[in-house]
Amino acid sequence: MHYPFIVNTEASLIAPDLSMYINVTTINPIFVICNNTKNTLLIAQVGFQDRKVEVIPSQKRMGWYWADPKGKL
């Protein structure tokens, strides 16, 4: 099986007085959402619906991942 992922790496400050940073890599799985309805779907994660809403037209599919993998699914 094939499992696609989104990989995000960012620097995090761990010791402000020493200006020490580490790289934090987050790996999120991508889900494929198929809209087999006659309606357009709007999907978002709870708490992120004001910033990240995806639109899936009728009879289309798209890849999607949680905005915050630690948040409520």
Backbone as CSV, one residue per row, in Angstrom:
resi,resn,N_x,N_y,N_z,CA_x,CA_y,CA_z,C_x,C_y,C_z
1,MET,0.831,-1.192,0.000,0.000,0.000,0.000,0.873,1.252,0.000
2,HIS,0.316,2.302,-0.525,1.005,3.580,-0.613,0.357,4.558,0.372
3,TYR,1.142,5.162,1.243,0.637,6.120,2.219,1.332,7.463,2.026
4,PRO,0.696,8.449,1.396,1.333,9.759,1.218,1.296,10.573,2.506
5,PHE,2.274,11.441,2.669,2.385,12.274,3.856,2.743,13.708,3.483
6,ILE,2.420,14.635,4.368,2.891,16.013,4.314,3.973,16.117,5.372
7,VAL,5.137,16.629,5.006,6.239,16.781,5.957,6.537,18.269,6.104
8,ASN,6.585,18.740,7.336,6.856,20.147,7.622,7.981,20.216,8.649
9,THR,9.030,20.969,8.353,10.142,21.154,9.281,10.269,22.636,9.615
10,GLU,10.379,22.925,10.913,10.554,24.311,11.340,11.510,24.365,12.519
11,ALA,12.194,25.483,12.668,13.140,25.679,13.763,12.384,26.151,14.995
12,SER,12.710,25.565,16.151,12.113,25.959,17.427,13.211,26.400,18.378
13,LEU,12.986,27.539,19.010,13.940,28.081,19.970,13.826,27.288,21.278
14,ILE,14.939,26.678,21.722,14.900,25.877,22.952,15.640,26.534,24.108
15,ALA,16.565,27.429,23.824,17.314,28.128,24.871,17.523,29.578,24.436
16,PRO,16.564,30.465,24.772,16.647,31.855,24.311,17.942,32.566,24.719
17,ASP,18.428,32.293,25.914,19.641,32.976,26.364,20.881,32.551,25.589
18,LEU,20.851,31.348,24.992,21.977,30.851,24.201,21.695,30.891,22.695
19,SER,20.507,31.328,22.325,20.055,31.317,20.925,20.203,29.936,20.305
20,MET,19.765,28.920,21.053,19.832,27.530,20.557,18.490,27.122,19.963
21,TYR,18.561,26.538,18.781,17.377,26.079,18.078,17.500,24.587,17.789
22,ILE,16.356,23.935,17.622,16.330,22.574,17.093,15.334,22.555,15.939
23,ASN,15.482,21.613,15.055,14.520,21.429,13.974,13.463,20.442,14.425
24,VAL,12.204,20.823,14.260,11.086,19.959,14.592,10.407,19.573,13.282
25,THR,10.316,18.275,13.038,9.681,17.779,11.821,8.346,17.141,12.184
26,THR,7.286,17.598,11.521,5.953,17.058,11.734,5.544,16.290,10.485
27,ILE,5.055,15.077,10.678,4.603,14.247,9.564,3.101,14.022,9.724
28,ASN,2.335,14.460,8.726,0.880,14.304,8.745,0.451,13.430,7.568
29,PRO,-0.401,12.442,7.814,-0.901,11.640,6.692,-1.895,12.441,5.859
30,ILE,-1.919,12.183,4.584,-2.896,12.809,3.687,-4.034,11.820,3.490
31,PHE,-5.245,12.296,3.641,-6.432,11.487,3.394,-7.022,11.922,2.059
32,VAL,-7.643,11.013,1.366,-8.338,11.355,0.125,-9.828,11.358,0.438
33,ILE,-10.443,12.500,0.219,-11.875,12.633,0.462,-12.575,12.679,-0.882
34,CYS,-13.516,11.766,-1.072,-14.293,11.681,-2.310,-15.691,12.222,-2.057
35,ASN,-16.085,13.192,-2.837,-17.425,13.754,-2.726,-18.304,13.119,-3.789
36,ASN,-19.012,12.057,-3.416,-19.908,11.374,-4.344,-21.351,11.849,-4.191
37,THR,-21.518,13.045,-3.633,-22.852,13.607,-3.457,-23.145,14.594,-4.578
38,LYS,-24.343,15.134,-4.573,-24.722,16.166,-5.546,-24.411,17.559,-5.021
39,ASN,-23.858,17.640,-3.813,-23.608,18.924,-3.160,-22.116,19.207,-3.044
40,THR,-21.780,20.480,-2.898,-20.409,20.881,-2.600,-20.175,20.670,-1.114
41,LEU,-19.023,20.110,-0.752,-18.691,19.894,0.651,-17.669,20.921,1.116
42,LEU,-17.839,21.387,2.344,-16.859,22.230,3.012,-16.359,21.425,4.202
43,ILE,-15.035,21.250,4.299,-14.494,20.487,5.416,-13.428,21.298,6.132
44,ALA,-13.363,21.113,7.448,-12.371,21.798,8.270,-12.228,21.050,9.581
45,GLN,-11.125,21.274,10.241,-10.915,20.704,11.560,-11.488,21.655,12.607
46,VAL,-12.069,21.101,13.661,-12.617,21.910,14.743,-11.535,22.847,15.261
47,GLY,-11.866,24.127,15.381,-10.913,25.119,15.854,-10.143,25.808,14.735
48,PHE,-10.210,25.275,13.522,-9.493,25.854,12.385,-10.439,26.272,11.266
49,GLN,-11.747,26.148,11.488,-12.704,26.421,10.421,-12.699,27.879,9.980
50,ASP,-12.161,28.780,10.798,-12.090,30.174,10.370,-10.833,30.456,9.552
51,ARG,-9.877,29.526,9.522,-8.622,29.740,8.792,-8.389,28.742,7.661
52,LYS,-8.892,27.529,7.801,-8.577,26.507,6.806,-9.814,25.673,6.492
53,VAL,-10.584,26.117,5.527,-11.751,25.380,5.056,-11.478,24.965,3.622
54,GLU,-11.671,23.696,3.348,-11.471,23.181,1.989,-12.825,22.986,1.322
55,VAL,-12.880,23.273,0.040,-14.095,23.116,-0.753,-13.893,21.937,-1.693
56,ILE,-14.825,20.994,-1.637,-14.766,19.837,-2.541,-16.036,19.837,-3.381
57,PRO,-15.906,20.148,-4.671,-17.084,20.168,-5.547,-17.704,18.773,-5.690
58,SER,-18.943,18.749,-6.120,-19.644,17.491,-6.361,-18.870,16.611,-7.340
59,GLN,-18.808,15.329,-7.030,-18.182,14.309,-7.879,-16.664,14.508,-8.047
60,LYS,-16.039,15.178,-7.106,-14.580,15.381,-7.141,-13.945,14.736,-5.923
61,ARG,-12.636,14.624,-5.952,-11.899,14.133,-4.794,-10.625,14.950,-4.640
62,MET,-10.125,14.982,-3.410,-8.917,15.746,-3.157,-8.202,15.189,-1.935
63,GLY,-6.906,15.459,-1.876,-6.131,15.092,-0.710,-6.354,16.112,0.394
64,TRP,-6.349,15.657,1.647,-6.583,16.555,2.770,-5.848,16.024,3.979
65,TYR,-5.389,16.918,4.850,-4.738,16.516,6.090,-5.202,17.439,7.206
66,TRP,-5.101,16.964,8.450,-5.529,17.760,9.605,-4.641,18.989,9.736
67,ALA,-5.224,20.135,10.009,-4.460,21.365,10.210,-3.565,21.245,11.448
68,ASP,-4.076,20.591,12.494,-3.319,20.378,13.735,-3.430,18.909,14.103
69,PRO,-2.384,18.107,13.879,-2.483,16.670,14.146,-2.722,16.344,15.620
70,LYS,-2.458,17.290,16.527,-2.689,17.049,17.960,-4.074,17.527,18.396
71,GLY,-4.767,18.239,17.503,-6.082,18.778,17.836,-7.178,17.750,17.645
72,LYS,-8.404,18.160,17.948,-9.564,17.289,17.817,-9.789,16.931,16.350
73,LEU,-9.969,15.657,16.078,-10.165,15.206,14.699,-11.606,15.308,14.272
